[in-house]
């Protein structure tokens, strides 16, 4: 097995802290299997306004998928969801720090 710089996380489920992103809170959980990020999901996201619900229904799945592809919290900010993107990155980075092998 060849290890890449982005692999080597400890298997388990890791939850990042709640990040206040002005329009609400963002909290992310990452699942690691065989040293790789296999799932990322939002536990909290801004959803108290119709605009927030609409934006996050598009942005959240993109952020989750991009983090799995990148195998890190280093994901692109999504236009129109800048604060959610930044909160996602911060919460996920903390979760992945817990998973460092």
Secondary structure, 3 states (H helix, E strand, C coil): CCCCCCCCECCEEEECCCEECCCCEEEEEEEEECCEEEEEEEEECCCCCHHHHHHHHHHHHHHHHHHHHHCCCCCCCCCCCHHHHHHHHHHHHHHHHHCEC
